[in-house]
Every structure is written in structure tokens, then in C-alpha cells.
């Protein structure tokens, strides 16, 4: 080797320059001249099975929509499965996360089967979780009647770190909405993504969550907001990132492999657990005990992902604040990620001073699937408790669940993922919104208010009667320091530090609390 060829290794400046040139040359840009054909929700649903099933009960409750809350993960899976199987004309879905695990693969298989029988399927995925999934998504997108778009995509499909480093401001905006709408008459919205941990099928992690199945006019409203996202400039057809198309053999291989996975899935413990659920025995959606109510559907517009400071009419947060202001006696907030900030902390304390009982359930350090979020939350914990807010943190060691059968999959760790509120034991908010800066500033979110005295009062009563067995009550000791109280195996425990954690976990979280800007949580 000549001396001149080895010279760069002795010249740091030239080496850095060369690396920078290589790095920048690897950066990709989003496709130009995107072929994005506009499409919209199908209004004509007469003659579909869901229309025939539900129209009589909808007609019996004019100007109302029916709401049925889904707490158990197995029930949430069953309901989605049934809606996809019974759809005859159209399926519209938007999700933040869609795993390729047992339940996620089964759901994807059912979408392909729906498309094969002539249902128009539109699937909009936030692009943050699609890394490595393009081959499967492209094959599905190549099928007749099935189209997949990704929201606010990474330009570099093979090395997403490039986008994170060079296009951070754009990439930081994500679509967190979660909806599934079938034939314009039934919809599911709430906190769940698609994956085993959300449907009680994961032996390592179980997310306590909540969705609402809704039938009637609200389904068309959810469909209209889906159209806004589907047709927005932030939604890119997955095929726009590739020059070649999947072959017919690729599609056929997918169907063969997916059919085989379905046969294996039918023999899993999870399949046995699902069959034990009462909802699995329900043959018609009209048989469910809906709460018929007025409603308010609220969501961020897709323009929120443009960045900058959007107008108030683009945002969900002001509408959520209106609901909080309307509570007169009681406010129950369930939020897995809870970083209220100074302003909202003061607001909650003032609500207590005004005579409103405020209860909050969030994750403990050990149950939080994003420990860094806990670092943001603990900045406000002392003030909240001192201000009279009743604060609880979910335990991670809950084990078997009372709402499932004997074959239920038991998980090693429990975590809170539900995002809902109960107002005055009479009405509820169910959605995707976390009480944190990310939901307020960066993510797009969706949820709905509806009245259900039965569900609202039941949630409130159950919280008071059972929460001490599932969570730590955060309170002050005689010296004004925080302590954690729970009842485990019938015995009351009082702890004086973050429960069930190691010294290293506590130090790490304490350090993050000091150094990480809150807007990054």
C-alpha cells in the first residue's frame, strides 16, 4: 500500500469530512410526485350484514350512538376479529403500532381475507413502528381491494437513524390515533394498539387498557376523520418508496403462510382463553348491552403534524379542557403517561380547592414501559399529593386477572396503558390521549365523550373498592415525605421509596429528572 493511500488515517479532519460526506450521501428524501388517489368513506351500507344486524337497535335510539366499553384484552381482540369478519363493504383502520406477533399477524390475515371477498380495506399506519415490516406491507398493499399508507414516513427505509438525526423536527410528530371502522356503522376507538400485550396474549407483558365499541352515527364521524388523515399530504402509499412491485407468487406465498399460522393459532393457549370469554358466545352485535347516548368526538387534525404552532381549532386539547372544566363533583383520570406540567398541576390542585374530588391512576416506576416518562412525572408528584389530589401508581406484579377465564395467559409484568376519564360518576372520555406534553404538542390523538351512568359509576365504585389491591396509594407521612401504601396478599404494606425497584433504577430515574427537558418525554 502506498503511503499516500494511508494518509487519511493520520488526518482527523479529512477523516471526519469523508465520513460526513458518506453520511449525507446516504440520506434519503421523501418521494416526489406522489400518486395519492383520494378516497372516502362509503356511505351506502344498506344490505350489509352489520347494517341488517344493527339498524333496528339504532333506529330505536334516534340521534344517539351506542357505546360498549372493552376492558378485557381478550374481549378487545374478539370484537375486532368479529367486525373484520362481518364487514361486507368497507374497513378503515388507523393505528400507531401494529405488531407482527400472534394477534397482529392474525388480524393482518383477516384483512387480507376481507379484501379477497371484495371488501375495500384501507389501512393507515403511523410509520414509527413499521421498521422491517415493509416486505409484508408491500405484499398486502399489492392485493386487490387492499391499500396501505404510512403517516409521516421515514424517507430512508433501511436506516431510520438518518432521518432521526437530519429530520428530527418532522419525525417527532406521530399519529397516535387508534380506530377501526366497519361498513360505516360500527367503530372501535380508544387506547389499544394491535399486538399481543394489548390483547392479553403476551406472557411477559400485559397492558391494562380500554377501548369503546360504538355503533350508530358516530361511526360515520370517525370515518370522516379517517378520510382527513388518509387523504392528507402526510399519508404516503407504501408502494411509493419502491420501484418494483410484489409478484403474484409473493401474494400467494403470503396467503399460504398466513393460513398455516391461523391453523397453529387455533391450538394455542390464547385461543382457548378467548373461547372462554362471554363475548365470544355472542353471535350478533345487536345483542350487546349498549349505553345509548349523545356524544362528542374530538380529535387533532392531521395539520398538527405540520409543526409550528397550530391554531386552536386544529387541536384536541382545548376540547379536553372543556370536559375537565365541566366536572362539578368528581374527576377520575386514568393515564399511563402522566406529566402534568406546572400549569395543569396547579389546575388540578385548584379543582380540589373548589370542592371537586380528583383521583389519578398512573404507572409506578416498575410498571411504566417507558421509565423516562416517570422521570417527568415525579417532578409534580409531591405538589399533587400536598394539594389534595388522590394519587395512585399501578403495581407491576398483578399476575392473574379476575376478568379472564382459567386459560388466560398470565404475564410476568403488568402495565397501565388505558387512557380514560370519568366525570361526576355519569359520563366518560375514552381515547388515545395521554396527559403529557407529547400528546399535547407532537402526537395527533382522538377520543370521545359519552354518557353512561352505569359504566361511569361502576368504574368509580370499583376504583374505590379495589384500587388498593392493584396500586400504591401515594401519600404523605408524618414528616411530609412521600410514602406508598398497598395491600398485597391481604397484608397492608407501607414503603418509603419507589416500590419494588432497585437502587440503580431509582438513581437513573432521578438523574433523568434533572437533565432531560420535559418536552422530550
C-alpha positions in Angstrom: 0.0 0.0 0.0 1.3 3.4 -0.9 1.9 6.0 1.8 -0.5 8.4 0.2 -3.3 5.9 0.4 -2.9 5.6 4.2 -2.6 9.3 4.8 -6.3 9.9 5.8 -5.9 7.7 8.8 -3.4 10.3 10.2 -5.5 13.3 9.4 -8.6 13.5 11.7 -10.1 16.5 9.8 -10.0 14.7 6.5 -11.4 11.6 8.1 -14.3 13.4 9.7 -15.0 15.2 6.4 -15.0 12.0 4.5 -17.4 10.3 7.0 -19.7 13.3 6.9 -19.9 13.2 3.0 -20.7 9.5 3.2 -23.3 10.0 5.8 -25.0 12.9 4.0 -25.0 10.9 0.7 -26.8 8.1 2.4 -29.7 10.4 3.5 -32.9 9.9 1.6 -35.7 12.3 0.8 -39.4 11.6 0.6 -40.8 10.7 -2.8 -41.8 13.5 -5.2 -44.9 13.5 -7.3 -46.7 11.0 -5.0 -49.6 9.2 -6.7 -52.1 9.6 -3.9 -55.6 8.9 -5.2 -58.2 10.4 -2.9 -60.8 8.1 -1.5 -63.6 8.5 1.1 -65.8 6.5 3.4 -68.5 4.5 1.7 -71.9 5.9 2.8 -74.1 3.2 1.1 -74.1 0.3 3.6 -77.7 -1.0 3.0 -77.7 -4.7 2.7 -74.5 -5.4 4.6 -74.6 -7.9 7.5 -73.7 -5.3 10.1 -76.4 -2.9 8.8 -79.0 -5.7 8.9 -77.9 -6.7 12.4 -77.7 -3.2 14.0 -80.2 -1.0 12.2 -83.2 -1.9 14.3 -81.5 -1.0 17.6 -80.1 2.1 16.1 -83.5 3.2 14.8 -84.9 2.6 18.3 -82.5 5.2 19.7 -82.7 8.1 17.2 -79.9 10.7 17.3 -78.0 8.5 19.7 -75.0 6.2 19.4 -74.5 3.0 21.3 -71.3 2.6 23.4 -69.9 -0.7 24.8 -66.7 -0.5 26.7 -64.0 -3.1 26.3 -61.8 -3.6 29.3 -60.5 -7.2 28.9 -57.8 -7.7 26.3 -59.5 -10.9 25.0 -62.8 -9.0 24.5 -61.0 -6.3 22.6 -59.5 -8.9 20.3 -62.8 -10.8 19.8 -64.6 -7.6 18.9 -62.1 -6.5 16.3 -61.9 -10.0 14.8 -65.7 -10.2 14.5 -66.0 -6.7 12.9 -63.4 -7.6 10.3 -65.1 -10.9 9.6 -68.5 -9.5 9.3 -67.6 -6.4 7.2 -69.1 -6.7 3.7 -68.2 -3.4 2.0 -65.5 -1.3 3.8 -62.9 -1.5 6.5 -60.9 1.6 7.6 -58.2 1.3 10.2 -55.6 3.7 11.6 -53.1 2.6 14.2 -49.9 3.8 15.9 -48.5 0.3 16.4 -49.3 -3.0 14.6 -47.0 -5.8 15.7 -46.3 -8.9 13.6 -46.8 -11.2 16.5 -49.6 -13.8 17.2 -52.6 -11.4 17.3 -51.1 -8.8 14.9 -50.4 -11.4 12.3 -53.9 -12.9 12.7 -55.5 -9.5 12.3 -53.5 -8.8 9.2 -54.5 -12.2 7.8 -58.2 -11.3 8.3 -57.7 -8.0 6.5 -56.3 -10.0 3.5 -59.3 -12.4 3.7 -61.7 -9.4 3.8 -60.1 -8.0 0.7 -60.3 -11.3 -1.1 -64.1 -11.4 -0.6 -64.4 -7.9 -2.0 -64.3 -5.6 1.0 -62.4 -2.3 0.4 -59.7 -2.2 3.0 -57.8 1.0 3.9 -55.0 0.7 6.5 -53.2 3.8 7.7 -50.2 3.1 10.0 -48.0 5.6 11.8 -44.6 4.9 10.3 -42.7 4.9 13.6 -43.3 1.2 14.2 -43.1 -0.2 10.7 -39.3 -0.7 10.6 -38.5 -4.1 9.0 -42.2 -4.6 8.0 -42.2 -3.1 4.6 -41.9 -6.5 2.8 -45.2 -7.7 4.4 -46.9 -4.4 4.0 -46.0 -4.2 0.3 -47.4 -7.6 -0.4 -50.6 -6.8 1.3 -50.8 -3.4 -0.5 -50.4 -5.3 -3.8 -53.6 -7.3 -3.2 -56.8 -6.3 -4.9 -59.1 -4.1 -2.6 -56.3 -3.5 0.0 -54.3 -0.3 0.3 -51.8 0.7 2.9 -50.4 4.1 3.6 -47.9 5.3 6.2 -48.3 8.5 8.1 -45.3 10.9 8.3 -42.9 8.3 7.0 -39.2 7.9 7.3 -37.6 8.6 3.9 -34.8 6.2 4.5 -36.5 2.8 4.8 -33.3 0.9 5.6 -31.6 3.3 8.1 -34.0 5.3 10.0 -31.3 6.8 12.2 -30.5 9.1 9.3 -34.0 10.6 9.4 -33.9 10.9 13.2 -30.6 12.9 13.0 -31.3 15.0 10.0 -35.1 15.5 10.0 -35.8 15.4 13.8 -38.4 18.1 13.9 -40.6 16.4 11.3 -40.1 12.8 12.6 -41.0 13.8 16.1 -44.7 14.3 15.1 -46.6 11.0 15.2 -50.1 9.8 14.5 -51.3 8.2 17.8 -55.0 7.8 16.8 -56.4 4.2 17.0 -59.6 3.4 15.2 -61.2 0.5 13.3 -64.5 1.2 11.4 -66.5 -1.4 9.6 -69.1 -0.7 7.0 -69.6 2.8 8.4 -71.9 1.6 11.2 -69.6 0.2 13.9 -66.3 1.6 15.1 -63.7 0.9 17.9 -61.6 3.7 19.4 -59.5 4.1 22.5 -56.1 3.3 23.8 -55.2 -0.1 22.3 -52.7 -0.7 19.5 -52.6 -4.1 17.7 -50.3 -6.6 19.4 -50.2 -9.4 22.0 -49.5 -7.2 25.0 -52.7 -5.2 24.2 -54.9 -8.3 23.9 -53.7 -10.3 27.0 -51.8 -12.7 24.8 -48.2 -11.9 26.0 -46.6 -14.0 28.8 -44.1 -11.2 29.5 -46.2 -8.0 29.5 -49.9 -7.3 30.0 -51.3 -3.8 29.3 -54.4 -2.8 31.3 -56.3 -0.9 28.6 -59.7 0.4 27.5 -61.5 0.7 24.2 -65.0 1.5 23.3 -67.1 -0.2 20.6 -69.6 2.3 19.2 -72.4 1.8 16.8 -74.6 4.3 15.0 -73.9 7.8 13.7 -70.6 8.2 15.5 -69.1 5.6 13.2 -69.6 7.9 10.2 -67.9 10.7 12.1 -64.9 8.5 12.9 -64.9 7.6 9.2 -64.8 11.3 8.2 -61.8 11.9 10.4 -60.1 8.9 8.9 -60.6 10.4 5.4 -58.9 13.6 6.6 -55.8 11.6 7.6 -55.9 9.1 4.6 -56.0 12.0 2.1 -53.6 14.3 3.9 -50.2 15.1 2.5 -48.7 13.3 5.4 -50.0 9.9 4.3 -47.8 8.1 1.7 -48.8 4.9 -0.1 -46.2 2.3 0.9 -45.5 1.4 -2.7 -44.2 5.0 -3.4 -40.9 4.1 -1.8 -40.2 1.2 -4.2 -39.7 0.9 -7.9 -40.7 -2.8 -8.2 -44.0 -4.5 -7.3 -44.6 -7.7 -5.4 -45.4 -10.6 -7.7 -48.4 -12.9 -7.8 -46.2 -15.6 -6.3 -45.3 -13.3 -3.4 -49.0 -12.8 -2.7 -49.8 -16.5 -3.0 -46.9 -17.3 -0.6 -48.3 -14.8 1.9 -51.7 -16.5 1.8 -50.2 -19.9 2.3 -48.1 -18.9 5.2 -50.9 -16.9 6.8 -53.3 -19.8 6.5 -50.8 -22.1 8.2 -50.3 -19.5 11.0 -54.0 -19.4 11.6 -54.2 -23.2 12.0 -51.4 -23.1 14.5 -53.0 -20.2 16.4 -56.2 -22.2 16.8 -54.3 -24.6 19.0 -52.6 -22.0 21.3 -53.5 -21.4 24.9 -54.6 -17.9 23.9 -57.3 -19.4 21.6 -58.6 -21.4 24.5 -58.6 -18.3 26.7 -60.6 -16.3 24.0 -63.2 -19.0 23.7 -63.9 -18.8 27.5 -64.9 -15.1 27.3 -68.6 -14.4 27.4 -68.3 -12.0 24.4 -67.1 -15.0 22.3 -70.5 -16.6 22.7 -72.3 -13.5 21.3 -73.5 -14.1 17.8 -74.8 -10.7 16.9 -73.6 -7.2 17.7 -77.2 -6.1 18.3 -77.3 -8.4 21.4 -74.7 -6.3 23.3 -75.9 -4.1 26.1 -75.1 -0.7 24.7 -75.3 2.6 26.5 -77.2 4.9 24.1 -76.0 8.5 24.4 -75.2 11.8 22.9 -71.5 12.1 22.2 -68.7 14.5 21.3 -66.0 13.1 19.1 -62.8 15.1 19.4 -59.5 14.8 17.5 -56.5 16.6 16.3 -56.5 17.5 12.7 -53.6 16.0 10.6 -52.2 19.5 10.1 -50.9 19.3 13.7 -48.1 17.2 12.1 -47.0 20.2 10.1 -45.1 21.5 13.1 -45.0 25.1 14.3 -47.8 26.4 16.5 -51.2 25.2 15.1 -54.4 27.1 15.6 -56.7 26.0 18.4 -59.3 24.7 16.1 -56.7 22.1 14.9 -56.2 20.7 18.3 -57.9 18.2 20.6 -56.5 19.6 23.9 -58.9 22.6 24.2 -61.9 20.3 23.8 -60.5 18.0 26.5 -60.0 21.0 28.8 -63.7 21.9 28.3 -64.7 18.5 29.7 -62.4 18.8 32.7 -63.9 22.2 33.5 -67.4 20.7 33.3 -66.8 18.3 36.2 -68.6 19.6 39.2 -68.0 17.0 42.0 -65.7 14.1 40.9 -62.9 13.6 38.4 -61.2 10.3 37.8 -58.2 10.3 35.5 -56.5 7.2 34.2 -53.4 7.9 32.2 -50.3 5.7 31.8 -48.0 8.6 30.9 -48.8 11.4 33.3 -46.6 14.5 33.1 -49.0 17.3 34.0 -46.5 20.2 33.9 -46.8 23.2 36.3 -49.9 24.7 34.8 -52.0 21.6 34.8 -50.7 20.6 38.3 -51.9 23.9 39.6 -55.2 23.4 37.7 -55.9 20.1 39.4 -55.0 21.4 42.8 -57.4 24.3 42.3 -60.1 21.9 41.3 -59.6 20.2 44.6 -59.8 23.5 46.4 -63.1 24.2 44.6 -64.6 21.0 46.1 -64.0 18.5 43.2 -62.7 15.2 44.3 -59.7 14.4 42.0 -58.3 10.8 41.7 -55.5 9.8 39.4 -54.1 6.4 38.4 -50.8 6.3 36.5 -47.9 3.8 36.3 -45.4 3.2 39.0 -41.7 3.3 38.0 -41.6 -0.5 37.7 -44.9 -0.8 35.7 -44.0 2.0 33.3 -42.9 0.7 29.9 -41.1 4.0 29.3 -39.2 4.7 32.5 -38.0 8.1 31.3 -41.6 9.2 31.4 -41.6 8.5 35.2 -38.8 11.0 35.5 -41.0 13.7 34.1 -44.0 12.7 36.3 -42.1 12.7 39.6 -41.4 16.4 39.3 -45.0 17.1 40.2 -45.9 14.2 42.5 -45.2 15.9 45.8 -47.2 19.0 44.8 -50.2 17.0 43.7 -50.4 15.0 46.9 -49.8 18.1 49.1 -52.6 19.8 47.1 -55.1 17.1 48.0 -55.1 15.1 44.7 -55.6 11.3 45.4 -52.7 9.8 43.5 -52.2 6.1 42.8 -49.5 4.2 40.9 -50.2 0.8 39.3 -48.2 -2.2 40.6 -46.3 -4.4 38.1 -46.9 -7.7 39.8 -50.6 -8.2 39.4 -50.4 -11.7 37.8 -53.7 -13.5 37.0 -56.7 -11.3 36.2 -60.2 -11.8 37.6 -61.9 -10.8 34.3 -60.5 -13.7 32.3 -61.0 -17.5 32.3 -58.8 -20.2 33.7 -56.9 -20.5 30.4 -55.9 -16.8 30.4 -52.3 -16.1 29.6 -50.6 -14.9 32.8 -48.0 -12.2 32.2 -44.8 -11.6 34.2 -45.4 -7.8 34.3 -48.5 -5.6 34.3 -48.5 -2.1 33.0 -51.2 0.6 32.6 -52.0 1.7 29.0 -55.6 2.8 29.3 -56.4 6.4 28.8 -59.9 7.4 30.0 -61.6 9.8 32.4 -64.8 9.6 34.5 -66.7 12.8 35.3 -69.2 13.1 38.1 -69.8 9.3 38.0 -72.0 10.0 35.0 -70.0 10.4 31.8 -66.7 9.3 30.3 -63.9 10.2 28.0 -62.2 7.3 26.2 -59.4 7.9 23.8 -55.7 7.8 22.9 -54.6 11.0 24.7 -52.0 10.8 27.5 -51.7 13.6 30.0 -48.3 14.7 28.8 -46.6 17.1 26.5 -46.1 14.6 23.7 -49.9 14.1 23.3 -50.5 17.8 23.6 -47.7 19.1 21.3 -46.4 16.4 19.0 -48.8 13.5 18.6 -52.2 13.5 16.9 -54.9 12.0 19.1 -58.6 11.0 19.1 -61.3 10.3 21.7 -64.9 10.7 22.5 -67.2 11.9 25.4 -70.3 9.9 26.0 -72.8 9.5 28.9 -73.1 6.2 30.7 -74.1 6.5 34.4 -73.9 2.7 34.8 -70.3 2.4 33.4 -69.1 5.7 35.0 -70.5 4.9 38.5 -69.3 1.4 38.2 -65.7 2.5 37.3 -65.7 5.0 40.2 -67.1 2.5 42.8 -64.7 -0.3 41.6 -61.8 2.1 41.9 -62.5 3.0 45.5 -63.1 -0.6 46.5 -60.3 -2.4 44.6 -57.5 0.0 43.8 -55.5 -0.5 46.9 -55.1 -4.2 45.9 -53.7 -3.2 42.5 -51.9 0.0 43.0 -49.8 2.0 45.5 -51.6 5.0 47.1 -49.1 7.9 47.2 -49.5 9.9 50.4 -47.5 11.9 52.9 -46.0 10.5 56.1 -45.9 12.4 59.4 -42.8 14.3 58.3 -44.3 15.4 55.0 -42.4 12.9 52.9 -43.9 10.6 50.3 -44.8 7.1 51.1 -46.5 4.3 49.2 -49.3 2.2 50.6 -50.8 -1.0 49.1 -52.4 -4.3 50.2 -50.6 -7.3 48.9 -51.9 -10.8 49.7 -54.3 -9.3 52.2 -51.5 -7.5 54.1 -51.0 -3.7 54.1 -47.6 -2.5 53.1 -46.1 0.9 53.7 -43.0 1.8 51.7 -40.8 4.9 51.9 -39.2 4.7 48.4 -40.2 3.9 44.8 -41.8 0.5 45.3 -40.3 -2.8 44.1 -37.3 -1.0 42.4 -33.6 -1.3 42.6 -31.1 1.3 43.8 -29.9 1.7 40.2 -33.4 2.2 38.8 -34.1 4.9 41.3 -30.8 6.7 40.7 -31.2 6.5 36.9 -34.7 8.0 37.1 -33.6 10.7 39.5 -30.8 11.7 37.1 -33.2 11.8 34.1 -35.5 14.0 36.2 -32.7 16.6 36.5 -31.3 16.6 33.0 -34.0 15.7 30.4 -36.1 18.6 29.0 -39.7 17.9 29.7 -40.8 18.5 26.1 -38.8 15.3 25.1 -40.9 13.0 27.3 
